[in-house]
Amino acid sequence: MWETQTLLQQHTIIDTLLIHSHDMSLYTVEAEVGDEHRPLAEGGKVLKFRSIEHVRERLAALKVSRCVLVQYSPYQEMVGQAAQTAPPMELELSWPGWQAGA
């Protein structure tokens, strides 16, 4: 896990911020810095959010080059078909504040 305060204090540039959607009412956030992917935490606990706007408001001070919403689809299970592994849908999102190259 990466502590958000540590990333802020070290002025770390996050290559990709991945916002994972869980049932469209719970979101967790993972940061990619170089070759490492880790969830973001505060006080040793993984951060959880109730909306994408809440993520943006709470983490706006981070230096993020790219932000992506990652959403898995339970569609096949909902229509009674056997569960299959399908790639998640990824959607580019804008990020408030700092942007690489700006």
Rosetta blueprint (number, residue, H / E / L):
1 M L
2 W E
3 E E
4 T H
5 Q H
6 T H
7 L H
8 L H
9 Q H
10 Q L
11 H L
12 T L
13 I E
14 I E
15 D L
16 T E
17 L E
18 L E
19 I E
20 H E
21 S E
22 H E
23 D L
24 M L
25 S L
26 L E
27 Y E
28 T E
29 V E
30 E E
31 A E
32 E E
33 V E
34 G L
35 D L
36 E E
37 H E
38 R E
39 P E
40 L E
41 A E
42 E E
43 G L
44 G L
45 K E
46 V E
47 L L
48 K E
49 F E
50 R L
51 S L
52 I H
53 E H
54 H H
55 V H
56 R H
57 E H
58 R H
59 L H
60 A L
61 A L
62 L L
63 K E
64 V E
65 S L
66 R L
67 C E
68 V E
69 L E
70 V E
71 Q E
72 Y L
73 S L
74 P L
75 Y H
76 Q H
77 E H
78 M H
79 V L
80 G L
81 Q L
82 A L
83 A L
84 Q L
85 T L
86 A L
87 P L
88 P L
89 M E
90 E E
91 L E
92 E E
93 L E
94 S L
95 W L
96 P L
97 G L
98 W L
99 Q L
100 A L
101 G L
102 A L
